[in-house]
Amino acid sequence: MQRLADIVCVVVCAVLLMGCGADMAVKKGDKFFSMGEYYDAATQYKKAYAQTPAKERQLRGQRAMKMAECYRRINYAQRAIAAYNNAIRYKQQDSLTYLRLAQQLMKNGNYKEAEKNFQIALDSLYGQDNKDLTALARTGLESARNASEWKKQGSKYTVKRMDIFNSRRADYSPMLVGDQNDQLFFTSTRNQAQGDELSGITGTKNGDIFFSQKDDKGKWGRPETIDSELNSALDEGACCFTPDGKTMYLTQCQTDPSYPRYARIMVSQRSDASWAKPTELNVTRDTLATIAHPAVSPDGEWLYFVSDMGGSLGGYDIWRVQLTGGGNGVGVIENLGAPINTPGDELFPTFRPNGDLYFSSDGHPGMGGLDIFIAKEREGDNRLTIEHPGFPLNSQGDDFGMTFEGLSNRGYFCSNRGDARGWDHIYSFEKSEVTQTVKGWVYEQEGYELPAAQVYMVGNDGTNLKLSVKGDGSFEQEIEPGVSYVFLGTCKGFLNHKEELQVEPVTESEQYTLQFPLANISAPVLIENIFYDFDKATLRPESATALDQLVKLLEENPNVTIELSAHTDYKGSDQYNERLSQQRAETVVNYLIDHGIAADRLTPKGYGESRPKTIKRKVAERYPFLKEGDVLTEEFVLGLKEAEQQEQCNQLNRRTEFLVLRTTYGLFDEKGQLKAPVKPRQTDEPAEEKSEDLF
């Protein structure tokens, strides 16, 4: 009898200890949950559930519900489904249970079961004053009923998993950058990320930003760590870049022992090839709100982001704020509102260079989890339409984080489709389209690219855009058939240059190329391809093309006066060379006057051999025996050993140039007062005839 009593005592003690252990695990789990550390919380809740006796049905149901909520938040869909079903089995469901279960079933591709549970959710919500939950349940029901057919229909997209970028952990939010889109930045929780601790949110290391470089043959290299202070032991997430590629905005998750984890947007500047330590961009004074997933508009003027701050329509909405102070300051924030934002979550905004906004959402009808959607302006009334690009770009899992390779509809995105742990991986995508684009380069005449330039684009269809250029001075823009465009290249310290383009319909994709050589207003500008008869001032016929371009330049810059100068080599006497060069300069001026340029805007000057050419770096690249800064004096030229090199220098000295004297011609009246600007004519002339007024 004593042995039996001892056994009973041991069993009772064990049960009591298990109960104490379960309660302690729940307390730990609740603390982790309050901090947003859902992986650690799930571990504790699972332990508590396992230690709860089967007869304690209410407790088991409550702890199953806690597990389900954690698994849902860390994308463990299969485990979340099992936990929600256990909560229902133990009759511990609430008004959200069937909705959350149905959403997880969608992510698992079980559309029939999801449809049934969305209907139960709608029935349970009937009569309750909760429009948001009801709207989500109705959207989910529509999705469950149509997802199989959408998958069957497919689309013109092709999708391929990019194993070169992926690891055994999560890899997400790819972003292309570089003048040739030859660098890919993305976030990864792979083992090479900084820090030694595992995240309480995911159970993996905190994310760092990595990058891959494309080689000369167009092949991507293995991802590399970034050797700078950009990354830290904290969690660095989705990033984006300004159009010039010199500023990066990124998400960083902060930790505080007393508060839940929160995300904020940081800014890093690139100096040469290195990224500086990020500093916080103060978007809002709401210190408890999440601010994440930055995206810069194609014109570089707006920063789009995701937040759950007050005023959101759902859990997370897409907002925007105007960038000021070189991108380090912001203006007033705006919620994008409907139809983009919904009672669900809208996340990961990004832009196609043509201006279309891509984002991911679980609040619009989709195939499960986060689906990618496209917001476009409808022609005619500028109202937004929301487009679902279909399968296989979208799937039953989470699909998000688009980035585009130029104006073509191809690039990279990420998805956790087919991954039982919910970890994201990078995929490529491509959709064949007939597109027409224009690519242009803005550069200094006889010089290099001008990355500080801007190009204004006006079309007779109402287009009026300001385009930023890349680091190589280039820009690229989609154009529409049947439209006439005017492009104006501008840069501080340079004269404007205008190009016109009439776009005809095509059956295959086509790209037009434009050049914008800008004349410096503070240095002599060479007029190439001006030819005179030997030993005379008579212009040869082949000079007309270059001179007509000069006429066009002066017409496009009507407030400019110039000195038109001619130069000779050292051969002949000083007096002869000066007289000949003066006559040649006057000949060019007369040509300009005959073609409509006012005489008082032109000053002819012949310098003879007195101003030998100074070599610029661009010219030195064409002549290996010369270097930047060389002055082609008679002594320098005769000091060259080869006769051919001497003749090449003499040719460089025999030149015609212009120098800007004033940029205020015609702006003031006789009293020195600024004239009133000319008002646009009030006529019924076609839009293409008014395009210059828009500049």
Secondary structure, DSSP 4 states (H G I P E B T S, - for coil): -HHHHHHHHHHHHHHHHHHHHHHHHHHHHHHHHHTT-HHHHHHHHHHHHHTS-TT-HHHHHHHHHHHHHHHHHTT-HHHHHHHHHHHHHTT---TTHHHHHHHHHHHTT-HHHHHHHHHHHHHHHTTSS-HHHHHHHHHHHHHHHHHHHHHHH--SEEEEE-TTT--SS-EEEEEEESTTS-EEEEEE-STTSS-SSBPTTTSSBPPEEEEEEB-TTSPBPPPB---SSS--SSEEEEEEE-TTS-EEEEEEEEEETTEEEEEEEEEEEEETTEEPPPEE----S-TTS-EEEEEE-TTS-EEEEEE--TT-SSSSEEEEEEEEGGGTEEEEEEE--TTT--SS-EEEEEE-TTS-EEEEESSSS-SSSSEEEEEEEPTTT--EEEE---TTTS-SS-EEEEEESTTSSEEEEEE-TT-TT---EEEEEEE----EEEEEEEEETTS-B-TT-EEEEEETTS-EEEEE--TTSEEEEEE-TT-EEEEEEE-TTB--EEEEEEPPP-SS-EEEEEEEEEPBSSS-EE--S--B-TTS-PBPGGGHHHHHHHHHHHHHSTT-EEEEEEE--S-S-HHHHHHHHHHHHHHHHHHHHHTT--GGGEEEEEEETSSPPBPPHHHHHH-TT--TT-B--HHHHHT-S-HHHHHHHHHHHSEEEEEEEES-TTSB-TTSPBPPPPPPP-----HHHHGGGG-
